[in-house]
């Protein structure tokens, strides 16, 4: 079937928009990868050099030689993984209770939790830092992990999913002798796996990329997280852009692996949760 000139024009416009968006989103990543493989004097060369004739892996070696970058990666992995696992467990329990259990003040508690989304983190930064200092947690994993666990978004999303579970499923489990806790672990949680997988991606990426709170909570070199560690390649008299780019490439690898391995759950979970009130 031949396309009309109007259809061809429409398809061409969509392709043009797609190409522009692809360049806009992929361009910074390509520039970062290209710069990580160049000598310093070629990064801001005019005209720009995309593929350097002096291609080398020296910048990556310098990242590990000039800073304990493997320690930064380890700290980020411990913090992001622990926060993700603990937050998923606690948020699932809270979401299930708010969705399926009847108790006084349930709706008021839910509104209170959701209202915390409107409070910017910057407004609680100083009180939180003073509290952590009083507890003696500065420069410890406690300071990096505990404040990052509570988040209304995870509770909200899981509550929306649990609201959609048919009551007949729970009734059948109760008739078979399951307790309320048994229904949660053996019926609700297995059904919520796509939503929890998507939340795991969000939680891990958010904590892996966090900068402000780790900068405040840990000023000792051996407790720095990876984003704060990258900042150490900047200096008063200039920035080592080639090493910053190399460190950024290393830091982004775990997040890309996690995202591409679990990305299908993100779309699936959005379709499953819907907008039930």
Secondary structure, DSSP 8 states (H G I E B T S, - for coil): ----HHHHHHHHHHHHHHHHHHHHHHHHHHHHHHHHTS-GGGTT-SS--SS-TT--SHHHHHHHHHS-HHHHHHHHHHHHHHHHHHHHHHHHHHHHHHHH---TTHHHHHHHHHHGGGS-HHHHHHHHHHHHHHTT-TTSHHHHHHHHH--HHHHHHHHHHHHTS-HHHHHHHHHTT--HHHHIIIIIHHHTHHHHHHHHHHHHHHHHS--HHHHHH--SGGG--HHHHHHTTEETTEE-HHHHHHHHHHHHHHHHHHHHHHHHHHHHHHHHHTT--
